[in-house]
Amino acid sequence: MKTALAQLLISMLILGTLQMRRRLPLTVRTLLSITCGLFGLIFVVRIAAQGIAHPPKWDFLCFWLYAHVAATTHNVYDPVNFEAFAGNVPHDNEFSREVLNVGMPYPPPTILLFYPLAFFDNIKSAVTFWYILNITALFALTWVLWRAFFSEHGKSALPAVFGLVTCFTPTLTNLEFAQTLIFVVLFSTLFITDQLPERKGLWLAIAIIVKPIALVFLLYPLIRRQVRLVAACFMTLCLSVLAALLCLSRQAIVSYFVNNPVKREPQYLFGSFAAEDLNQSLLSLLLKYQHLFGGHANTIYVIAALLMLIVSVAICLRIGEADGDLSVAVLAPLGLMIYPATSVFYGALLLLPLTVLWHKREHVLGGSIAVMLLWGAEITLLSFGWSSKTGFVGFMIFWIFAALNLCRCEGKRAKPGKITS
């Protein structure tokens, strides 16, 4: 609770300082920037040190296991291949049921991300490498966000941007689980900030390979018929499947599509895990209170998801290509709500639309105050996602806020950097 409060206060201090840059001397802004950045670095180093000392069973040991099974047997979708490695990792009945008896739930190309872990037989060495990779991605994300949205403040604002990234609660939660959402946010940011359609498609494809939830960002290019971007994305995904043959057998790749691992543990997406508080999706919320819906939670989920999808598509149609980056403001929370396996750390995806809205805050209803309140609300709500469904509430608030603002767009003639009304 104290850490969450510190994150909230630091984030508000950074945003307030950026807003008042013309009133504050450069020296004061620089000192505040460095101080906030150091706090963020302390949070990151503390979590990384704890993770290296005690490698997270969820989810790092899963990734390490997938890598070694792939390197040894070339098939991460056959549970039999996991038996030989069961003694190398501490596990309980839950781990056996959801990992050892199921196999890797990710699509074949994702093994390319995990495979380097196979070069480390020692788990401590492997988790150290993994945290170095994640922290490097954090610095890269900071640079990309600064270059796209904060460069007007000068390089003295770099530590402040790092503070914003690391003081966003799901970022640290991602590190605690040693998960991969930081990579998704990084490549999604490159996707919306790059100007070349082919490269945009490449970045989006990589984000999708890391986590399929990034598929939601493909909606806007499809709606706008951005053929070069969509083609580049599709070709990259196809090539990534071929590249997966370097790590997996052809039979293994085929088995993922004809006998998906999730079928072996259907409760994972649509039962026990979906009802856990850690899961912040719409389906999870409905299943938790399914006694109120007379056993029709799944049906209500499908109808509600379709309605939100239709509304989001209608809003995207109003966003001109010059303001295409604003589409993530409605698509990111949409994906987080309708994706069945949205854990609390998936909320890191909101960091991108929050930054976009802040960059264009002069054209948002309520201006900088509204965006600051939204930013603070998301940090607060996602901080309690461990024991309640407040994360879903945060996603819904964000989606409604974005929808109300983006409904004012005029479409093709929108000028760069503006929500016209």
N, C-alpha and C positions, 0 to 999 in steps of 0.2 A: 504493500500500500504506500509506504514511504517513497519507494522507487518510482511508482507511478505518479505520485504527486510531484516529485522532483522533475520527472520527464515533462509533465504538463507545464510547470512553471518555467522551465528552461525553454521549451518550445514557444510559449507566449512571449517570453523576453526576447527571443531571437526575432520573431515576427514583428514585435513592436519596434525593435531597433531598426529593422529593415524598412519599416513604414516611415519612421521618423529620421531617415538618413540625412535629410537636408537640414534638420534642426540640431543634430548631434555632431560634434567635431569628429574628424576622421580617427583621431587617437582613441577617443572613447569607444567608437564603433569597433575599432580593431581589437581593443582590450576585451570588450564584451564578447566579440566573435571568438577570440582565442579561448577565453574562459569557458564559454558554452561548448566549444569543440572539445576541450579537455575533459569536461564532464562526460560527454558522449563517449570519448575514448576510454575513460575509466569504466563505464558500464560494459563496453565491448570486451575489454581486457579481462575484467572480472569474470564474465560469463565464459569466455574462451578458456581461461585458466581452470575453472570448475569443470568444463567439458573435457579438457585434456586429462585432468586428474581422474575424472569418472566419466568415461565415454558414454553418451546417452544411448540407452537401449532403444528408445524411440527418439529419433529414427536413424541415428548413425549406424548402429550395429546392423540394421536392415540393409543399408547401402553397402557396407563392408561385406556382408554375406553375399549379396547379389553379385558383387564384383568377383569374389573368389569362386563362386559356383560357375559364373560365366567363363572365367579363365581356365577352370579345370574341366568342366563338362560341356561347355558351349550351349547349355540349355537351362535357363533360369525359370522356365515355366513348368518343369516337372518336379513335383515335391520330393520325389525319390532322391534327386541329386542333392537335396539339402541335408539328408540324414548324416552324411559323412562329416559335415561341418557343425552339426548341432552341439558337439562337445567343445567347440572353440569359443562359443559365446554363452554368457549366462542367460538362461531363458526359463520361463514358467509356462503354465498351461495356455495363458493368453497369447504369448509369443509363438508357441507351437501352433496354436489354432489359426492365427492370422498371418504367420510368416512361413514357418517350416512346413506346414501342411497345405500351403497355398501356392507359394512361389512368388516371383516378382509381379506386382500388379500393374506396373508401368508398361507402356508400349515399347517395342524393341529398340528404337533409337535412343531411348533414355539411358540404356546401358552404357552408351558412350561417355556419359557424364560420370558414372560410377566406376567405370573400368580401371582408371588409374589407381584406385584403392587396392586393386589386386596385387600391386607391386609391393604392398606392405603386409608382411605376415604378422608383424606386431601391431596390435590394435592401437596402442598408445601412439606409435609413429604415424599410423594411418589417420587417427583423429586430429593429430597435430597438423598434418598436411591439409586435412579438410578445413580446419579452422583458418589456416593461412589463406586458403583459396577463398573462403567466405569473406574474410576481412579485406582481401585484395579487391573482391567484387564490391564491397562497401565503399572503398576509396574510389574505385572506378565509377560507381553510381553517383557519388558526391561530385566528381568532376563533370560528368555528363549533365547532371541537373544544374550545376553552377553555370556551365557554358551555355546551356539553353535558356535558363530562366533567371539567373541571378548575376550574370556577367556585368550588368550595369553598375553593380555595387563594388566592382573591382575584386582582385584576388584576396583582399583582406576579408571578404565574406566567405571564403572557402571553409574555414573552420566552423562558421555558423551553419552553413549548409550541411556539413558533416554532423553537427549537433542536431539539426532537424531530422536527418535520416535516422540517427542512432537513438534519438529520444522519442521516436514513434514506437509505441509499445510493441506492435507485432514484429518489428525488426529485431528487437532483443529476444522475443519469444521464439522467432525463427532460429536464432543462434543457440538458444537453450536446447532446442530439439535437433540442432545441427541439420536443419532442413535446407531447402533449395529456393525458397521464395525470393531471396535477394537476387539470384541470377535472373529470375523471371522479371522482376522489376527493372533490373538493369537493361535487359534486352528489349523489354516493352518500351522503355524510355528511348532507347536508340531507334526503335521502330517509329515512334511519333515525332522524333526530332530530326531524323535524317531527311534529306530532300530528294534523294534518288530513289525512284520506285523499286528498282531491283534490290537495292540494299535494304529498303524498308521491309520488303518481302522476306529477305534473308533473316533479318533480326526477329521478325515476328515468328518465323518458322522455328528458330532456335528457342524462343520463349515457349512455344507450344511443345517442343520436344522435352523441355525441362518439366513443365506442368501443363497438361491439356487444358486447364482453365483459361489459358491465354487465347484459346480459340475464339473466345467471345469478341476479341478485338478485330477479328477478321470480318465481323458483320459490316462495319462501316465501309471498308474497301469493296465488299461485295455489293452493297447498296449503291455505292457511287460508281460501280463498274470500272474500278481501277484495275484494268486487265493486266498490265505489266506487273503491278505489285502482287496481285493474286497468283499470277502464273509463277512468279519468282518464289513465292511462298510454297506453292504446291510442288514445284520442282525440287526445292530444298528438302521438303519433307520426304519426297520419293527417294532422293539421293541418300538421305539419312537412313532410310530403311536398308538400302544397299550397303551403306557403310557399317550398319549393325552386323552384317555378315562377317565382318572382321572379328567379332566377338561371339556371335551366336551362329548356330547351325541353321540351315534353311528350314529344317523340320521344326526347330524351336520357334522361328518367326511365324511359320504357318500355324503352329499350334496356338499362338496367342489370339489369332483371329477366329479359329474354328472351335477352340476349347479354352475360352478366356479364363484366366486364373480366378477371377472374382466369382465365377460360378461355383467354385469349391467352398467359398465362404460368403454366401449371399447376405448373411447378416451384417457383413462389414459395411456395405453401402446402404442397405435398406432395412436394417434391424438394429442390433445392439449398438454399433458404433454411431449410427445415425441419430440414435436417441440420447447419446451422451452429451453432456454440457460442453465438452471440448469442441463438438461439432456445432457450427454456427449457421448452417444452411437452413433454407425454408423448409425442406423436407424434415430436417431434424426437429425444428420447432413444432411441426404438425404431428410428428410421431410422439413427441414428448407429451403432447396434450391430445392424443388420438381418442381418449375416452370422451372428449367433447364432440367428436365428429362421427361417432357411431361406426368406427372402423373404416371410414372413407378417406383417411388421411392421404393415401397415395393418389387417389382421384383428385382431391382438392389441390394437391401439389401440382399435378400436371396442368390443371385448368389455370391456377394462379400463375404458374411459370409461363404458360403460353400468353396470358394476358399481359404480363410484364414485358415479355419479349416483343409483343406487337406494339405496345406503347413505346418501348425503347427504339424500335425500328422507325416508327413514325417520327420520333424526335430526331433521330439521325438523319432522316430525309430533309429536315429543316436546316441542318448544319452545312454550310458551304465548305467546299474543299479547302479554302484559305484558312478556315477554322477547324479543320479536321481533327486537330489534337484535342479539341473539346469533347469529342465523342467518347473518350475514355472516362469522362466524368459520369456518364450514365451507364456505360458498358461494364466498367469495373465492378460497381456495386451489384449490377444485374448478375454478372457471372458469379460473384460471391454468394448471392442468395440462391440461385437455382442449381449451382454445382452441388451434387449430393454429399461430396466428401470435403466440404469447406471446414477445415480446422481453424482454430482461433488465430494461428500464425499466418493464415492466408490473408488476413487483413492488411499485411504489408503492401498488398497490391494497391491499396487506397493512397499510398504515398504519392504515386504518380498523378492521379487526378487532383489531389489536394494541391500539389505544386503548380499544376496547370491553372487551376482556379485562382490561386494566389497571384500568379503572373498576370492574369487578366481580371484582377479584382475590381478595377475601376468600372468594369462593365457588368459586374455581378450585382444582383439585388442585395442591397445592404453593404456593398463595398468590402473594404478590408476588415471591418468589424464582423461582418457575417462570415467571412472565410475563417477568421481567427476563432470565432465561436464554433464553427463546424470542425475545425482542426482539433480544438480542445475537447469537443464532445466525442470525437472518434477515439482520441487517446483514453479518455475516461471510460467510455463504454467498452472498448476492447481490453481494458485492464481487468475488467470483471468477467471476461469471457470464459475463464476457467471454471466458474461455478454457476453460471447462468447463461441465458440466451441474449445478453446485452450486446454481444457482437452483431447478431442479426438485426437488432434494433438500430445499431449504428449504420449497418449497410442500408437499411430501409430509409433512414433519415437522409443519408447521403444521396440515395437514388432520387428521393422526392425533391431535395434541394436542387440537384442537377437538372431534373426534369423541369422544374418551375423556371429555371434560368434559361435552359436551352430551348424551351418553347418559344422564346422571344427571337430566336434566330430567323433570318430571312432567307436562308438557303444559299444559292450559288453566288450571290453578289456580296456575301459577307466579306468585309475587309479583314486583312490580317490583324490578329490581336484584338478583335472586337466581337462582342455579341451585340448585333445591331437590333434596334427595336423601333 
